[in-house]
Amino acid sequence: MTLPETAADRTFQVDLRGLVDLLSHHLYSSPRVYLRELLQNAVDALTARHALEPAAPAGSFGVRLYADGTVVRVEDDGVGLTEADVHTFLATIGRSSKRAMGVPPDEPIRGWGKITEQRDDFIGRFGIGLLSCFLVADEIHVLSRSARTPDAPAVEWRGRGDGSYTVRVLPASAHPRPGTTVTLAPRADAGEWTRPAQVHALGRHFGSLLRHPVTFDDGTGAASVNPEPAPWARTYPTPGARSRALAAYGEEVFGFEPLDTVELDLPAVGLKGIACVLPETVPAGRSHGHRVHVKGMLLSEQAEEILPEWAFFVRCVIDAESLRPTASRESLYEDDTLAAVRDALAERLRAWIARAAASDPDLLARFLQVHHLAVKSLAVHDDEILRMLLPWLPFETTDGHTTLDEFARTHRTVLVTSSVEEFRQVAAIASAAGLGVVNGGYTYDRELVHRLPEIRSEATVADLDPATLTAHLDPVDRETELAAGAYLAQARDALAVFDCDVALRTFQPASAPALLVDSREARHERTRSRLAREQEGGLWGDLLGALRQEAPRAQLILNQLNPLVRTAVAIDEPELARTSAEALYGQAALLSRRPLRPAESSLINRSFLDLLAHALRKDS
């Protein structure tokens, strides 16, 4: 028997307590956001009131915060709610009253690339903000009176954490003026967020840049939460006074005196603000900590997405009209608008660098001294910055820390190492030989040095290899080579375990007894070759053996000009000759400042103890 198919509509059941727990642990970062959500609703209601009464003077409607330790109250002179609004919006999770307040449809902002955004004046959109009050209270009391209808009655709504609510219609005298009052009786465990001083601090934290007047009262008198407009919106007697005021604001917000401030102004999205240039180096991976306000309300203090990664040398405070917050309103929604804003702000920072390079060399020098790594990362991908700043960027060279411009004037051929270790091996000897070598082992440096001919056509850049260096070391005469032959053979035998050859040359400085010429790539190749030999006959032996090639050997170059070396090559005692060669190898390896292999560490310890024992036997 086949049963007939049946279908019936069902309604989702919402566990409000479970939803509040979800909000508190996964959507919002802290219970403190309850005040931001209440402020946001109040400001949006004021915006709707101004749209309803466009002739009303600016500042005629405002928000009043009150906290005395027993209640927290937020009162606004906004558009208010009717009884129907209360049933529709306060009792339905996810339905935002802003969508019923005359928000226009999506409309592109013309004339500014990809940027399109909904042109509304409301901060909130998701219709869940009021639930955040349950993070600090078990009941929400709303008393409202609509401004749309003359002599409208007051409406009272009480919502409870168990999901129930009641609605009453009261005489207009219950709320003499249009607007809304939200009152919370905080739970005992929420005192951290609802004490009067904390409510005042949160009001300033979230609302200091709001365009509507906001006051706070703890029962002893009212104080303004946002007494002044944003610093970039004020007028100043001189450009210098403006710069000082913006710098002072940046110091107040971030706690450091900016090296300089960059004004940010993108009219197409209603964005204004400042970028404060950090006065000290900050690791690239550290959180950027930009403060983003949307329509005056603080959205985030960690909005890393507002600038590209290379711009870690600034901290921004911005206020924007058309950026979209996420549901938690603690970060920005990644869309074409945000991408275009990020690109535009990056261009403003490039323009600031260009202005400093063109007109303020002292500022540029201070900036590059602190933030050369950020500029190098930008120059790698930005040809304009490369042309403008590459000659002025500092590099570690055989002439000390200097700019490429100065270095290229002294050295027509610029040699660059592939690692810090390689540079340290050769720096002193290359400098004595008159070679100009740049340390290319740091991030971006080797790539940037190779691009120098794009800026200075007369400069030549080449990678430094062992053959280039050894070609500048003078050979010893044949008689000296023959006299040292026995010692060199014993030294090669002693160091064969390290795949190291030994040669005798003369070079400056004479104080350097030996030079170890080796590279990371050569060591890796020798390791691979040894592995192939050890695995001969197996699967890996077949694979690695097919790739095997003659592995490059390290070279210990002894300096005949050094008195210690001249003494060592004359040793006729085999064991002492081997020990001295091992000691010279160990000292050269230490001078290279590369990580030592276990066998090298053991060799250094052994050779030191053997030489010490020999000296003690000789003295006894």
NORGI-V484358 format. One record per helix or strand of 2 or more residues. SS is the DSSP state (h for helix, s for strand). FROM is the first residue (numbers start at 1). LEN is the number of residues. If there is no record, write none. Layout:
BEGIN
ss=[SS:SS]
from=[FROM:FROM]
len=[LEN:LEN]
END
This chain:
BEGIN
ss=[h:h:s:s:h:h:s:s:h:s:s:s:h:s:h:h:s:s:h:h:s:h:s:s:s:h:h:s:h:h:h:s:s:h:s:h:s:h:h:s:h:s:h:h:s:s:h:h:s:h:h:h]
from=[16:33:62:72:83:97:107:116:129:137:154:165:172:179:188:196:213:222:231:239:260:267:271:291:297:304:309:314:336:361:383:394:400:404:413:420:437:445:452:460:466:474:478:485:500:514:520:539:554:563:574:598]
len=[12:20:6:5:8:4:2:2:7:9:7:6:4:8:7:12:5:3:3:16:7:3:7:4:4:3:3:7:24:21:10:4:4:7:4:13:2:6:4:4:5:2:6:14:7:4:15:9:6:6:19:22]
END
